[in-house]
Amino acid sequence: MSNTLHVFDFLAQADLQPAPVTVLFGDEPFLKRLAVKAIVKRLLGDADEAPFATFGGDAQWRDISDELSTMSLFGGNRPRLAIVEAGDPFVTKQRGHLETYVAKPKSTGVLVLEVTTWAANTRLYKAVHASGLQVECRAPQRAAGKSKVLDEPKLCKWLQNWTKTQHDAKLESHAAAMLLEVVGPEFGLLDQDLAKLALFAGSGGKITAEMVTDVVGGWRAKTTWDLVDAAAEGDAGEALRQLERLLHSGEHPVALFGQIAWSLRRLATATRIFQNAERNRRKIPLKDALVQAGIQHWNRTGLQKAESQLIQLGRHRAGQLYRWLLDADLALKGSHSNPHRARFVLEQLILRMAKTDRKR
């Protein structure tokens, strides 16, 4: 078995014990908290009876070493547990000590490093991979050509299991996909919304896609998706009306752009996949390109809608989506960061996709 695991796999293997040096790496704090909780339970059982030591990223190696070398005051075979939180600065400053320690760790303690960046080409990474344990704490990914994309099926399956075990409710597969589409791969927010949905469903009840739309999305989320659909379908008038409604309700243009860009990037990605296939003298259906871009294969209505939107945009304008989104992003972060000016960036993006703007 590999000594580098995704956090989903680590949590699923209840009998897997932490190694003397265990690294939790990635950009998702919610998943790191779950991993730490599992480590404490597997090593110490009841944390109230067997406390552990936590250190910050500015900790000194001598303090860590003393903690790991001290025999447990509680007797038995339970090791000392030292956790370094936000440990990127600690790893940078103490890399030499860590490389030496990984080669010959103390039998009396377990060192857990929480870091965001953990480069695979370093000696420390290779050493921990060989003799320790590394847990990747970020949304699962899958290969898509030469790049990696979000593994939505794996994430949706985890959400279903998490809902059952933690919230005593059944999350339907379509509802899981809908929740992920509305919220995005933000695990803390996903858990909060699942707790809310479980209250509406009741103990052992079902959470449906309609519940996700009504309870989580609300009218603002629905209006945002309507705005995106209208813009991509070339109905600039309707898209501008929806934009005006959202802005009057207090939505910030930058926040709206994030949701708009997320949807349009899938169309842009599908266009690039389709064009790359053509360059390689392969012809693929437009629907296949959309599925590879992240649109669920079972969502026939969504696929048909996205296909018609790409056809409406046409080859030239669909190929410009990445550039338009980049221009809008730079403007919102610079010359048009003021909310009163930012709306013009969104309006320009909508008008670029209008039917009357079709180029020959």
N, C-alpha and C positions, 0 to 999 in steps of 0.2 A: 504494500500500500504506500502511496506517495505521502511524504511528510508535509506536503503543502496542499491544504484543502480549502474548499469554499466553506463559508460559515454555515450554510444550509446542511452540508454533509457532516460537519463537525457536531452540530446540534442534534442531528439525527442519530448519531452513534453514541448512545448514552454511556457505553462502557469504555469509550476512548478516553484515556487519561492524558492530562497535559504532560509535556516533556519538561525536563529541567530548564530548558530555555524555550519559551513559547512566544511567538510574535503574532499580534493581531494587527493586520495592516489593511488600509483602505480608507475611504472617505465617508463611510456611513456610521455615525456615532451610535445609532439605535442598535445596529447589529453588533457593534463592539460591546455594548452593555449586555446584550444577550449572551455573548461569548464569555464575558467576565463572570456573569452570574452562573453559567454552566461550569466554569473552571472552579469557582469557589465551592460549589455544591459537590463536585466530583472529588475534590481534594480534601475539603474540610467538613463537609456535611453541613451542620448548622453553623452559619457564620457568626451568630451571636455568641456561641460558646467558644469558637476558635477564630478570633479576629486576625486580620491580615494587614500588612503594611502597604500604604500607597505613597508614591513619590511623584513629584512634578518633573518636568523636562529639564529643570536646572539642578537636579540632584547630583551629588558627588558619588563617585564610584565606591569610595570607602564606606559610605553609609549603606549602599546596596549590598556590598560584600559582607559587612557585619551582620545585616539582617538575614542574609542567606546562610551564613555560617553558624548562627546561633541555634542551639538545640531547642526544640519545641518545649514550651512550659507546660503543655497539656499532656505530655507523655504519649505513649503509643508510637505509631509509625507515621503520624501526620507530619508532612514537611512544613517548613516556613514558606509563606507565600508573599512575594514582593511584586507589586504592580507599579510600573512606571507609566503614568498617564501623560498624554501629549508628549510622547517620548522622542520626537524627531531631533530636538536640540541635544538630548542626552545621547542618542546614538551617534550624532555627528562628533560630539566632544569625546566620547568614551569608546570609540570604535575599536581602538587597540585593546583595551581591557576586555571588551565584549568578545573579540575574536579569540583571545586567550582563554576566556572563561568557557566559551562554547566548546572548545576542544577538551576541557576537563572541568565540567560543572560540579558544584557541591551536591552531595547526596542528601543534604539536610534541607534543601530549599528548591523552590520553583520560581524562576524569574519570568514575568510576563511583561512584554514591551508592547505598548499601544502606539502605533505610528501611522502616519498618513502615507508617506512615501517609503517604499521598500523595493529598491532597484534589484532586479534579478541578476545583474552582471557584477555584483560585488562579492567579495570573498565571504563577507558575513552572511549574506543571503544563502550562498551555496553551503556554508557550514551548518546553518540552522536547518536547511532543507535536508541535509544528510543525516544529522543526528538529533535535531530538535523537532519542533512542530510549528508550522506557519499556517495561520487561518486568514483567508482573504475575506475582509468585511466590506463588501460593496455589492451592488446589484449584480446578479449573475449575467454573464455575457456568453455569446456564442459566435462562432466564426461565420463571417459572411464575405466570402472571397478572401482578400488579403487584410480585411479589417474585421473589427468585432462590433457587434450590436447587442442591444439588450435582449436577453433570453426571456421573452415575455411568457411563453408556456411554462417554463420552470418557475418563474416568479409567481404566476397565477396559481400554480399548484401549491406553492408554499403558502400563499395567502389563504387558500382554502383550508389547509391543514392547521394553520395558525388560528384561523377563526374558530375551528372546531375545538381545538385544545385550550385556547385562551379565553374565548368569548362565548363558548357553548352555543354556537349557531352554525348553520350550514350555509356556506357561501357558494352559490351556483357558479358554474364555470363562466357563463356569459356575464354575470355580475362582477366576477373578479376582473375580467378583461375591461369592463366598463369602468370600474373603480380605478384601475391602473391608468386608463386613458384620461380620466378626469383629474386625478391627483398627481400622476406621474410616479416615478420610482423613489418617492420620499417616504422612508419606512416609518418615521415617527408620525407623519400625517396620516399615512395609511392605517396605522394601528389606532389612532384616535377616531378616524372615520368608521373603522370596523366596530369599535366599541359603541359608537353612536348607533350604527345600523343594527347591532345585536340587541340593543334596548328596544328598538322598534319591532324587531322580529320576535322577541321573546325567547325564553329558554328553549333551546332545541329547535327554534324556528328557522325558516328559510329566508335568506337574503337574495332578492331578485335584482335583475338589472333595472327594473322600474323603480325599486326602492333606492338604488344608488342614484338614479337621476333625480328623484324627488327629494331625498334627504341630504345627499352630499352635494350634488351639482347645484340645485336651486335654479332660480330663473337667470342668475348672472352667468352661470356656466352654460346653460342652454342657449342664452343669447350670444355668448362668445362663439359657440359652435355654429350657430345660425349665421353669425357674421362671417366666419371663415368660409362656410359653404356658399353663401351668397357671393363673396368676393371671388372665390375660385370658379364659380359658375358664371362669372362675368356680370352679375347683377350689382353694379356699383351703387345704384340708388338705395337698394335694400341694405347693403352692407354699411353704407354711410349712416343710414337711419339707426341701425343697430349700434353702431359705434357711438353715435350721439347719445343714445339711451344709456349706454354703459358709462360714458364719461359723466353724464349728469347724475348718475347714481353714486359717483365718488370713486370709480375705478381709475387707477393711475395708468397712463398710456404705456409706461414701461412694462407694467405687469400684464397688460393686454397683449403687448407685442410678444412676450414670452409664450403665451398660449397660442397666438396666431402663428408664430414662427415654428412651434413644435409641429403643427399640422402641415404647414407648407413644406417643411423640410422633408417630410415623407414623400410628397409629390416630387420634390427636387431629386431625392435619392432614387426614386423609381425611374425618373427621366434619365439619370446618369447610368443606371443599370441597363436600361433599354439601349441607350446609345453605345455603351461599351460593348454590348453583345453584337450590335450592328458592325462596329469597327472590327470585331473578331469574326465577322462573316457568320454570325449565328443570329437566327431570328427567334425571339421569344415573345409569347403573348404579353400584352400590356398588363394583364391581370397578374401574371407570374412576377413581373417586375415590381408590382405594387405589394405583393405578398413578401417578396424579399426585402422590400423597404420597410416592412413592419406592420402592414395592415393584416389583421387576422384573416386567415383563409376561410374560416367558417362564416365570416361576416359578409354574406353575399350582397346585402344592401349597401354596405360601406364600400365594397370593392366596385360595384357598379357605379356608385356615386363618384368615387375617386377617378375611375376610368373616364367618365364623362367630363369631369373637371379638367383632366389632362388634355383631352381632345379639344375642349373649349379653349384652353390656353394655347394649344398649338406647340409645335416643336421648338420654335424660336423662343417664345416667352417662357415656356417651361424650363428651357435650358438656362434662362437668366435668373431663375428663382434664387439660387444661392447668392448671386451677386446683389440682387435686390435686398435680400435679407441682411447681407453684410453691410450694405450702404445704410440701411435703416438702423442697424445696431450701432454703427459708428456715430451716426447722427444723434441718436438718443443718448449716447454717452458723452457727446461733445457739444456741437453747435445747437442742438435742439433738446437739451436736457431739461429745460424749463417745461413744465406740463402744458402751458399754453401754446408753446411752439411744437411740443412733441406730437400733438394731435395731427399736425400737418404731415409728419412723417408717415403716420398710419394711413392718412387719407391718400397720400401719394402712392403708397403700396397698393391700396385698394383700386385706385384708378388705373394703375399699370396693368391690372388683371381684367379690366372691364372689356366687354365685348367690342365697344367702339374703338378700343385701342389696338385691335388685332393688326399685326403687321403682315405685309405680303411675303 
